[in-house]
């Protein structure tokens, strides 16, 4: 019997879920699908500057799992950029941050109710 997948903790969903070239080539394959938890690893490691261990801790997974998700997400991003493919962010095994839970320390969680990004107001 297969082991059940563990829910990954994700602070928030992306505002946009489809990215890609303005003009699509004829006969292009469908979009590359990145899961929400892969997106979260990119956000935590590349945008917030966390290391893989801190990212894994915040998402509630093992470091090796975070590393595998990060590697997969980077490969998908590279494929989209180099081969002019569309990227669709959807699906996965994740649980959104809940206001009733202990705050995870993410700046987005601390700014609940404010529009994101907060710099847009300035």
C-alpha angles and dihedrals in degrees: 000000000000119000113251115250117252119239111247118220112239122182098208143343120255116265091227124034103183123064133166150100120333092231120043121215118240114264093015116167118245120279124288108252119223116188121233092247091053087052089050092054090052090049095048099042104033102028103031094033098232121154120240093261093054090044091052092048093051092048094045097239138111118276091244090055092051089048092052093048091048093049091049092048093049091050090052092048091050091049090052094049099042098040098035094241129155120252122214120191112206145117132022138126104291142135120211121233110269124214089224092059125081110279111262095213096249113143089228092057092050090053098056112159093023121105115257128265095037091200088067090076094056 
